[in-house]
Amino acid sequence: MSLKNLFLRALAMLAIGSGALLLPATAAQAADKYVTVEPAQPSDTTGKIEVLEFFSYSCPHCNAIEPLVREWAKTLPDNVVLRSVPVAFNASMGDLQKLYYTLEALDRLDLHEKVFKAIHQERKRIYDAAAITDWVVAQGVDRKAFQDAFNSFGVQSKASRANELVKAYGIEGTPSIAVGGKYVTSPTMTNSYEGTIAEAQRLVEMVNK
């Protein structure tokens, strides 16, 4: 068995161990395991092949696939970069979208996984700016520093760019993984979380030939 197949089998076992379940079959009957992006999109990272993980903190499927994505990211070649893109399909999701970019701006992405845990395991309702701010402060972040970054032009610009990417890639659900500006795959297409990682890996290899 190849090293790649061993790795993908390990990911599958991790998914089972973490409680990741197959999506309902009725939600995943697509003939193909990916769609082609038309037109192809340029990379925002000069000289790198981009893998974009479109996610939402409030999405339970994003919560389930996140550990698999993080492990997979460690195996990507040097010329491939993984970027997380928080999605806001409507105005009510905007503050959680800005939360990701604020944590990034403050160099506090160590709290990224804790946000998922707070929402999906601890059932905390941290969906608007006030609740989000109180939660972040409880994690040891200075209130003024967080609010200044949260309301900054830089964070708003990144959120606007995320919205542009969602439109350009035709993202209609999360999680979705885009590869090389050309392809998008998701659990809806592959029928499982580990299958999505395997397909994304195949697409990376296809783009990186």
Buried (B, 14 or more C-beta within 10 A) or exposed (E): EEEEEEBBEEBBEBBEEBEBEBBEEEEBEBEEBBBEBEEEBEBEEEEBBBBBBBBBBBBEBBBBBBBBBEBBBEBBEEEBBBBBBBBBBEEEBBBBBBBBBBBBBBEBEEBBEBBBEBBBEEEBEBBEBEEBBEBBBEBEBEEEBBBBBBEBEEBBEBBEEBBEBBEBBEBEBBBBBBBBBBBBBBBBBBBBBBBBBBBBBBBBEEBEE
